[in-house]
Amino acid sequence: MAFSTSWSQYNYHVFLSLRGKDTGKGFGDHLYTALEQAGFHTFRDDDEIVRREELDIELQKAMQESKLFLVVFSKDFASSTWCLDQLVKIMDLRRRSFPHHIVVMPVFYVDPMLVSDQADSYAAAFASHEENSKEKAEIWRAALREVSDLGGMVLQDGCIRYQAEFVQDIVKEVRKKLNRPIVHTPSHLIGIESRIADIDLWLQDSSSVPIGIIYGIGGVGKTTIAKEVFNLSLDRFEASCFLPNIRETSKQPNGMGFLQKQLLNTVLYDKNVKVNNEADGSNKIKDAIGCRRVLIVLDDVGHLEQVNMIVATWDWLYKGSKIIITTRHKRLLKDDKICRKFRIEELGDDESLQLFSQHVFGKANPNDGFMEHSLRAVKYCCGIPLALREWGTFLSDIDISEWNNALDKLEAILHNGIFKVLRVSYDSLKDDLARRLFLHIACFFIGMESDYVTKILDGCELFAKAGIQDLVDRFLLTIGENNRLIMHPLLRDMAREIVRQESPDDPGRRSRLWSHDDSISVLRENTVCVYFCASLAPFSFFISHLSLMFYELVGEVLKYLT
């Protein structure tokens, strides 16, 4: 039966690169035949083939049309400049295929240390190469080191009696790697390379801490970045699993059991694994990940208990395994001895304009006549990719004559797609006190000195000092210069939209009023519902503690009424 793959754009499943003189009539032949018999359409290249111009063209075409590259490292592989040049091309192709990397799978017919360190026969070969060109020799050395870092399959002592079994093991591994699903990422990824560079280095370092925390404000691109590094690293691990939407899935009936089963199905390549209950799932996960090098992504984690139900202790992990967690809470894990933290920063002005323009105009810069409006939109989004994409998509079908009105509307009422994503952070606050504290600050206290605000809100029994720190940890608030409270404009608007939705048509029935116009309107109509004063503390408290704010408000009201 022919092998079925989703990679239909590739003409070859496997590109087999080897040194024919070392392996061609034995191991290489057996491996090629086994791959073909297993249904893998395989292109074979070795350095003994007589080169013709048309064959070289066919070879380059085959490289472009192959999904997985098997490179067999034998004793005299490094003696062949053809093999070394081919390896450089393969590794370059792997880099250029970013973000959906082709798979490079080393097969070591010799001790892998000979390849990575260029020792013994490899050392002798490079001594000769360096006499001809030190520059080219260094390029070859770099390629050997890079491919060695990917890991691979090793023939036990090169014993002939193990070869048949080894060939079948390779075929099984090829099947696993080609069956691994690439997770979907959005189009027009701007600034992604710089943001994943440190994460990628951590993933490559098998001796580093096993846990990576990707954290930042909602909508900043944590999930997208996790997907990119996941796709980038598929061929570095024996098994990989991306578990999305942990926060929401865990709320569903038997949600954690579903996640446990999904992990086991993926890591074990067995869709028939059964999980009787959460305890049973934990035991099976312990066995599954304790004997293989795995990469697991736990996306959108709300609290540590969700992680513990999937991987109860890091001691379960096999050496070199990695777990990536995306979260909006930077203190999800406090032990820096077992985790590395990566904060995802907002996009810069130029990056923001480029992303916005890609979604509106299909290119990196705005069309003529649109720059001023585009800069206004970009400024409001403050570097949040989610907002830039949503606004860009919304405005792409609107004529320029209508942009001012459209932007006014977007600034007045937060786009629903952005609101839903940002509200997750609000809903995940631990209790009603924390949510009230957040809304109070968003409506009344942005820009004010933290100690002053704490004194006021502590009088309302909101435990403001600890609450403010929790908001900071969850990227809902920032302490800026002079100890003043700063909130991202989109988070501020999300909070105020929550209040507006309490009574969309009647401001007097909302729990909070911050707009001068709304305040004057309800005072004129005598319809205000004084939630802030009446429900949190006696009126006398606010007279004594908020006199300055009260008189400022009265002054503004009198100014408007007279």
N, C-alpha and C positions, 0 to 999 in steps of 0.2 A: 504494500500500500504506500502511495506517495505521501511524503510528509506534508502536512498542511500548516501554513504559517500566515500570519497577518501581514508579513512584510512582502506584499505582492509586488512592490516596485523593484525588488531585487531579483535579478535573474539567477543568482547563485546563493545558496544557503551558506556555503563554506568556501573560503579561499585557503588552500593548503600550501604553505610555504615551507620548504625543507631543502637540505643539501643532499642531492641524489647519491653522491659518492658514499655518504655515510649510511643512508637509510633506504635508498631508492628501491633496491631489489628485495628488501626484507620488510622492515617495519613500515616504511612509507607506503609500499604496495598494499600491505594488509590494512593499514589505516584508511587509505583511499577507498578500497573495495568495501570495507565495513560501513563507511559513511554513505556510499552510494546504495548499498543494500538496505540501509536503514531509511532510505528515501531522501537523503540530503543531496541536492544537486551541488556537486563539488568541482571547483576549478583547481587543478593541481599545477603548481609551479615549482620547478627545482632547477638548480644551476647547471645541470647536465644537458638540458634541452638546447639544441642548436638554435641560435637567435636569428630571426629574420625580421625585417621591418614590419611586415604584416602581422607577425606573431607578437611583436612588442606592442603594437596597437591593440591587438586582442587582449593582451595581458593587462594593459592600463584600463581598458574597458571593463574587464572582469573585476579588477580591484574596485572600481567605482560601483559595481553592481553586486557586491558581496556584502552580506550582513555580518558574518563572523569570520575572523581570520585565525587559523590555526598555524602557529609558527613552531616548528620542531627544532629544538636546539640540540645538536649532536656534537661530538668531540671536535670535529674540524669545521664547524659552522663558521667560526670567525675567520677561517682562512679564505673564505669565499667573499670577494668584494661584491659579487652579485647578491649574495644572501644579505650582506650588511646593508647595501643600498636599498634592497627590497624592504628590509625591516624599517629603515628610516622613512620610506614612503608610507608604510602601513601606519606607523605611529603618527606621522603628520596627517594622514587621512583621518585617523581617530580624533585628533585635536580639532580638525576642521569640520568634522561632522557634528560638533557641539550645536545644540544641547542634546540631540538624540544620538549619542555615541554609538558607533559600530562597536562590536565586541571583539577584543583581541584576547586570545586564549593561548598562553604559552604552554608548550609541552616539552618537558625536560627529559631528554634521552641521556643527560649527564647530570652531575650534581649542580643544582641551581646556583651555588656559590661561585662556580667557575664562570658562569655567565655574568652575574651581577658584579663580581670583583675582577673579571677578566684575568683569571689565574690559569696556571698550567698551560694547556694547549692554546687557550685564548690569549694568554700573555705572550706566548711565542709568536702568535699570529699578529698581534698588535705591534710587537717590536719591528716586524717586517713592514707593516703598514705605515708606521710613523717615519720610516726612512723615505717613503714616497710623499707623504703629506700628513703632517702633524694636525693640521686643521681638520681634514676629513676624518682622521682617526678619532679625534675628540668628538665629532658628530656621531660616529658609530658607537663610541663608548657611552655617550649620553642616551642613545636609543636603547642600548643593552640594559643600562641601569633602569630606565623608565619601564621597559617591558618586564623586567624582573620584579618590580614593585607591584605588578598586577597579580602576583602569585601564579599558580598554574598547577599542572599535573606532572608528577615525577615518577619515572619508572624506577622501581626498587632495584638499586645496584646495577641497573642495565641488564638484568638477567633475562635471557631469552625465554626461559620457561614461564615468565610472568607476562610475556608480550601479548598473548591472545586475550588474557583477562584485562590487561591494561588497555588494549584497543577498545574493548567493549565498554570499559569505564569512561573512556574519552567520548565515545558515541553517546552514552547516557548524559554526560555533562554538556555536550553540545545540544542535546535535546532540551535540557533544562534551560540553558542560556537563551536559546531561540524561542522558548515558550514564555520567557519573562515579559510581562506587559510593560511597555513604556507608559508612564502616567502622563496624561495630557497637561500641557501648559498653555497659557494665553499667548496670542501672537504679540509681536512688537514688544519684546522684552528689552527694556532700556536700562543700562547700567548694571546688568546682571553679573557680568564677569567679575567686576571689582567686589561685588557683594558676596560672591560665593568663594572667592579665592582662599580666604582663611579657613573656611569650612572644608574645602577640598583638601587642603594641606593636612588638617586634623584627621580626615578620613583616611588619608594615605599613610598616616603614622600609626602603625599597629600597636606601638608601645605606649601611645597616649591614652588619656582617660577614656572610658568607654561611652560616656554620655555627652551629647551635645545639645544645648538648649538654644533654640532660635527664638528670640523674643522681640517684641516691639508693639507699637500701637496697632489697633485694628485697621485693616485695609492697606498696611504698608508693604505687604507682599511676602509674608513669612511662609505661607503655604506654597506659593510659586517658587520661592527659593529652595524650599525643601524638596519639591518635585524635581527641580533642576539638578541638585546634587545627587538625588536618588537615581535619576536617569544616567548621570555622569558616572556613577559608581557601580552600576549593575555587575560589571565583569570583574570587580575586585573581591566579591564575596561569593560564598558557595550558595547562599540563598538570600533573597531580599524580599521585603514586604512593606508596602505603604498602606497604613491604616488611616483613612481620612475621617474627619468630623467626629473625633473621639467624644467631644463634649455633648453633641446632640445624640449620637448613637447610644451613649451610655444611659441616657434618660429613657430610652425605649424599653418595653418589657423584654427581659432577657438580653438587653443590649450588650452587656459585657460578655455574655456567653457567645453572642454572635461575633464579636470582635476576636475572642479567643479562637473560635473555629476558623475564622478567616485567616488568622495568622498561621495556624497549624496547616490548613489546606495549602497555603502558599509556600511555607518553609519546607514542608514534607513532599510537595508536589503530589498531593493526594487529596482529591476532593471528597473522599468518602470518610474522612476522619470524623468521628462522633465525639461530642462533648456532652456528658450527662448533666453536669452542673459546673459552677464556677470553680469549685475546688478541683474537680476532675480536669477541667481545662488548664488550671495552673500546673498541675502535675505533668500533664502531657507537654505543655510548653517548656517546662524545665528540662525534660528529656530531649525535646526536639532541638533546642538552641544550645544545649550543653555540649554537643559533640560536633558542631559545625560553625564556621565563621559566617555570621549573619549580619545583615544591615536591616534594621527595623525603623520605620518612621512612624511616630505617633503624632498625628496632626491635630492641632487645635485642642490641647489638653487644658481643662479648666482647673483641676486640682490634682494633687499627688495621688489620691486614692485611685483615680482612673488609671494611672500608670501602674500602681502596685497590683491591680487586678489582672494586668497583662504580664508584667515582669515583676514579680514580688521582690526580688533582690538581684542586685547586679552580679552577685557571685554565680548566678546561673550562666552567665555569658561565657562562651568559649573565647580563648585568647584571640585578640584581633577583631572581635565583633564590635559593632557600633550601634547605638540607639540615638536617633535624632528626635527631639521633642519640640514641637512648635507651640508657643503659648503667649498669652498677653500678660502673663504674670512673671516678672523677672526673679522673684524669690520662690518660685515653684520648688526648686532644689537649692538648698543653701550650702551644701557640702562641696566646696570647690575641689576637693581631692578626687572626686569621682566624676566631675562634670566640667565641661568647657562651655562658656556662655558667649553667644554671638548676638549682639544687638543689631537689628536691621534699621538703618537710618532712613529718613524720608529722602526723596529724590531732590537733587539740586534744581535751581531755576532752569538751567539749560536742558537737563534731563527731563524735567516736567514739561517744558514746552515741546520737546521732541515727542514724548509719549502722547501728549494731547493732540499734537498735529497729526501723528500717525493715525489716530482714531477718527479725526475729523476730515483730514484732507488726503490721507493715504501716503503721506510723505513726511520728512523730518521737520519741515518748516511750514508756517501758515501761508495760504495763498495771499496774493496782493490785496491789500485793503482789509485784511482780517487780523493784522498783528495786534492792534490796540485791544480789540475784543478778546483775542486769545490770551494776551497777557493778563487781562482782568480775570479770566476764568482760571488761569494757572495760579495767579496770586491767591485766589480764594481757596484753592485745593491744598495749598501749603505742602506740596510734595507727596501727597498720598496717592499711590498709583490707582487704587480702586476708584477714587473720586475723579481722577483725570480720565480714566477709561469711561466711566458712566457719563460724565459731562460731555466728553468727546463724542460718544455714540449718540447721545441725545441731540447735540447741536449739529451733527453731520447732515441732517435732513432739513435744516432750517435755513431760510434765506438770510443773507447778511442784514437786510433791512429789519428783520425781526429779532436779531441777536440781543439788542439791548433789553427788550422786554423779556426775552427768555432768560437772560442772565439775572435780571431783577427777580424773576419768579424763583429761579434756582437758589438765589441768595436768601430769599424770604422764607421759602419752605424747602427743607432739605430733601434732595432726591431720594425717593423711596428705597432704591437699591442700596444707596450709601447708608441711609438711616437703619435699615435692617441689619447690616453688617456691624455697624458701630454700636447698635443697641445691645448686641450680645455681651459687650463688656459691662454695660449697665445692669443687665439681667443677671450677670454672674456675680455681682456683688453679694456679700455673704448674708446680708439681712436688710430689713426695711430702713433701719437707722443709717446704714451706709448709703443706700440709694437716696434717702432724703438729704443727707449731707452733700452728696454729689450735685443734686439738683439745686440746692441752696447756693453752693459756690458758683455753679454755672450761671445762675440767674442774677446773683447779686454781688459776688465777692471777687471776681476775676480782676487781677491787678492790685489787690489790696495786700497789705503786709500779713504774713501768715500768723504771727502771734496775736495780732489784733483780731483776726477772724476767729482764731481758736478761742479767744476769751469770750467772744460773742456767742459762738455756737456751743461751747461747753456749758454756758448758762441755759441752753436749750436741751441739755442732757443728751447731746449728740456725740460725746467723747471724741471731740474734733481732732485732737493731736494724733491719736492712733489712727483715726479714720482718714485723715489727710495723708498720712504715711502710706496707708493701704492704697489710696487712690494713686499716689505716686508710683508705687510698686506695680500697679496695673496699667500704667501709662494713660491714666485718665486725668492726670494733673502733673504739673512740673513746678518746682520751686526755683524761681529765677533770681536775678540780681536784687539785692536789698531784701531778700527773703519774701519776695512777692509771689502770689499765686498766678500761674500761667496755665491756660488751657488751650489746646488746639482749637481753632475756630470751628472745625467740623464737629468736634465733641461738644463744644458749647451749643452749637445749633441743634445737635442731636438731643441734648438735654432739654433745650427750650421747646423743641418739637414734641417731646414727651408731655410737657406741661400744656402746650397748645392743644394737643389731642384730647385733653381732659374735657374741654368744651370749645370746639373749633369756632363756633359762631358767637359765643358769649364770654368775653374775657373776664367778666365779673364772677364767673363760676369756676375759674381756674385757681389752682392752689397758690400760684405766684404771679406777680405782675412786675415786670422790669422795664417795660416800654412807657415812656412819658405819655404818648398818645393814648395807650390803653388805660393808663392810670387816670388821666384826666377824664376820659370817657366814662369810666365806671363811677368816679366820684360825682360827676355831673348827674348821672342817672341813679346814683345811690344804690348800685347793684353789687358792690364789691363783697366778696366772701373772704374775710381776713384770716386765711389759714395760717399764715406765718406767725401772726401775733397770738391769735386766740388758741391755737392748738398746741403751741410749743411752750408758752410761758405766760404769766400774767402780764397784762398791759403795763403795769408799773415797772416790770423788768425792762421792757423796751424803752420806756421813757427815760430810765436811768442809764441804760447801756447803749441805746441807739439814738440818743438825742441829736447828735451831729447829723446822722443820716436822715433822721426825721425832719429836722429843720431844712436840710438840703432839699428834701422832697417837697416840703411845704413851699419853700421858695420857688421851686420850679413850677409847682401847681399854680401858685399865685401869679407867677409871671405869665403863664398861659391863659389863666382865667381873666386877667385884667387887661 
